Amino acid sequence: MASASSFDIVSDFDMQELKNALDHASRPYGQSAWTGKPAGIIGASIGQVGTAVAQGHLRTILAYLDMPTLGQPEAFIQVKEGFFDEAGNIANAETRKFLHGWMDKYATWVKRLTG
């Protein structure tokens, strides 16, 4: 992790497990693998606000770890019936377009920060 230039964090699993992983790589004190590494936060949930709450908590944690995070666009994806097609792809063309745009902006931002 120490050699990575950035991190994408997808909040699709237990926040406690993610927090443990973040804590583990931040030790020993003064030798955090996270310091200065840009991070992108994107998530999905079956509810309308689940990932928004998780992402808010995660932004606070990453700020403490001195990790700049992409501020805009934010991505709070609600997964409901019909979100995926039979092949497991995102069914809605506008959602795919939004996610591609998010990734493009994130990649440009990371390149700007990491030179």
C-alpha positions in Angstrom: 0.0 0.0 0.0 2.8 2.4 0.7 3.8 2.5 -2.9 0.3 3.1 -4.3 -0.4 6.6 -5.6 -4.0 6.7 -4.7 -6.9 4.6 -3.3 -10.5 4.0 -4.4 -12.7 3.2 -1.4 -16.0 1.6 -2.2 -18.3 1.4 0.8 -20.1 -1.8 0.0 -19.1 -3.8 3.1 -19.1 -3.5 6.8 -17.7 -0.1 7.9 -16.1 -1.8 11.0 -14.0 -4.0 8.8 -13.0 -1.1 6.6 -12.1 1.0 9.7 -9.9 -1.9 11.0 -8.1 -2.1 7.6 -7.5 1.7 7.6 -6.2 1.6 11.2 -3.9 -1.3 10.5 -2.2 0.5 7.6 -1.9 3.7 9.6 0.5 2.1 12.1 3.0 2.4 13.6 2.4 6.0 14.5 4.2 8.4 12.1 4.5 5.7 9.4 1.0 5.6 7.9 0.7 4.2 4.5 -2.2 6.6 3.9 -0.6 10.0 4.5 -1.1 12.3 1.5 -2.6 9.6 -0.7 -5.7 10.8 -2.6 -8.9 8.7 -2.1 -12.1 8.5 -4.0 -15.3 7.5 -2.2 -18.2 5.9 -4.0 -20.9 3.6 -2.6 -24.2 1.9 -3.2 -27.0 0.8 -0.9 -30.5 -0.6 -1.1 -31.8 2.4 0.8 -31.9 6.0 -0.2 -29.4 7.3 2.4 -27.4 4.3 3.6 -24.2 5.0 1.6 -24.5 8.7 2.2 -24.2 8.2 6.0 -21.3 5.7 5.5 -19.5 8.0 3.2 -19.8 10.9 5.6 -18.2 8.9 8.4 -15.5 7.7 6.0 -14.6 11.3 4.9 -14.0 12.2 8.6 -11.8 9.2 9.1 -9.8 9.9 5.9 -9.3 13.5 6.9 -7.8 12.3 10.2 -5.5 10.0 8.2 -4.4 13.1 6.1 -5.9 11.7 2.9 -7.3 14.2 0.4 -10.7 13.0 -0.9 -12.4 13.9 -4.2 -15.2 16.3 -3.1 -17.3 16.5 -6.2 -19.1 14.7 -7.7 -20.4 12.7 -4.8 -21.9 9.4 -5.7 -24.7 7.9 -3.7 -26.1 5.0 -5.7 -29.3 3.3 -4.8 -29.5 -0.3 -5.9 -33.0 -1.6 -6.4 -34.9 -4.0 -8.6 -33.7 -3.8 -12.2 -30.5 -1.9 -11.4 -28.5 -4.7 -13.0 -29.3 -6.5 -16.2 -29.2 -10.2 -16.7 -25.4 -10.1 -17.4 -24.8 -8.2 -14.1 -24.1 -4.9 -15.8 -25.7 -1.6 -14.8 -28.9 -1.4 -16.7 -29.5 2.3 -16.8 -27.5 4.2 -19.4 -27.6 7.5 -17.4 -26.2 5.8 -14.3 -23.4 4.2 -16.4 -22.7 7.7 -17.9 -22.6 9.2 -14.4 -20.2 6.6 -13.1 -17.9 6.9 -16.1 -17.8 10.6 -15.5 -17.0 10.1 -11.9 -14.1 7.8 -12.7 -12.8 10.3 -15.4 -12.9 13.2 -12.9 -11.3 11.1 -10.2 -8.5 9.9 -12.5 -7.8 13.5 -13.6 -7.8 14.7 -10.0 -5.4 12.0 -8.9 -3.0 12.8 -11.8 -3.1 16.5 -10.8 -2.3 15.6 -7.2 0.4 13.0 -7.8 2.0 14.8 -10.8 
